[in-house]
């Protein structure tokens, strides 16, 4: 019985993510998060090699990746689009 509630709750959460991020404002926020949370950057700072900074950076990336996964967005397609556009251009097609 508890498993059915978990599945139902999970589906509801995914629907809520989709409702938020399917709006034009939601897409802009998601693009901002993708750019500013280091999604396409290495988590390891080669200048510092601080394990705490690496863990912090990876945590930022992980949040954005989890959002994209909940939205069922193809991460490889997003990665390709980000890499092909000029720096500062946030018009990633989601």
C-alpha positions as CSV (number, residue, x, y, z in Angstrom):
1,X,0.0,0.0,0.0
2,X,2.8,2.4,0.9
3,X,4.5,1.7,-2.5
4,X,1.3,2.9,-4.3
5,X,1.4,6.1,-2.4
6,X,5.1,6.6,-3.2
7,X,4.4,6.1,-6.9
8,X,1.4,8.4,-6.8
9,X,3.4,11.1,-4.9
10,X,6.3,10.7,-7.4
11,X,4.0,11.2,-10.4
12,X,2.5,14.2,-8.8
13,X,5.9,15.7,-8.1
14,X,6.9,15.2,-11.7
15,X,3.7,16.8,-12.9
16,X,4.4,19.8,-10.7
17,X,7.9,20.1,-12.1
18,X,6.5,20.0,-15.6
19,X,3.9,22.6,-14.7
20,X,6.5,25.0,-13.3
21,X,9.2,24.5,-16.0
22,X,6.9,24.3,-19.0
23,X,6.0,28.0,-18.6
24,X,8.1,30.6,-20.4
25,X,9.4,32.0,-17.1
26,X,10.2,28.4,-15.9
27,X,12.2,27.8,-19.0
28,X,14.2,31.0,-18.5
29,X,14.9,30.1,-14.9
30,X,16.0,26.6,-15.9
31,X,18.4,28.0,-18.6
32,X,19.7,30.4,-15.9
33,X,20.3,27.5,-13.5
34,X,22.0,25.4,-16.2
35,X,24.4,28.2,-17.0
36,X,25.1,29.4,-13.4
37,X,25.2,26.2,-11.5
38,X,28.1,24.8,-13.5
39,X,26.1,22.1,-15.4
40,X,28.6,22.1,-18.3
41,X,31.7,22.8,-16.2
42,X,33.9,20.3,-14.3
43,X,33.2,20.1,-10.6
44,X,36.9,20.0,-9.8
45,X,38.6,23.4,-9.6
46,X,42.0,22.7,-11.1
47,X,43.5,25.8,-9.5
48,X,42.5,24.9,-5.9
49,X,41.9,21.1,-5.9
50,X,39.9,21.7,-2.7
51,X,37.7,18.6,-2.0
52,X,35.0,20.7,-0.3
53,X,34.8,23.1,-3.2
54,X,34.5,20.1,-5.6
55,X,31.7,18.6,-3.5
56,X,29.9,22.0,-3.4
57,X,30.2,22.4,-7.2
58,X,29.0,18.8,-7.8
59,X,26.0,19.5,-5.6
60,X,25.1,22.5,-7.6
61,X,25.3,20.5,-10.8
62,X,23.4,17.6,-9.4
63,X,20.4,19.8,-8.6
64,X,20.1,21.0,-12.2
65,X,20.6,17.5,-13.6
66,X,17.9,16.1,-11.3
67,X,15.4,18.8,-12.5
68,X,16.2,17.9,-16.1
69,X,15.8,14.2,-15.4
70,X,12.4,14.9,-13.7
71,X,11.4,16.8,-16.8
72,X,12.6,13.8,-18.9
73,X,14.8,16.1,-20.9
74,X,17.6,14.4,-22.9
75,X,20.8,15.5,-21.2
76,X,22.9,14.8,-24.2
77,X,20.8,17.0,-26.5
78,X,20.9,19.8,-24.0
79,X,24.7,19.4,-23.6
80,X,25.1,19.6,-27.4
81,X,23.0,22.7,-27.7
82,X,24.9,24.4,-24.9
83,X,28.2,23.6,-26.4
84,X,27.2,24.9,-29.8
85,X,26.0,28.3,-28.8
86,X,28.0,31.4,-28.0
87,X,28.9,32.3,-24.4
88,X,26.2,34.4,-22.7
89,X,23.4,33.1,-25.0
90,X,20.8,31.5,-22.7
91,X,18.5,30.3,-25.5
92,X,18.9,26.6,-25.0
93,X,15.9,24.8,-26.4
94,X,14.3,22.8,-23.7
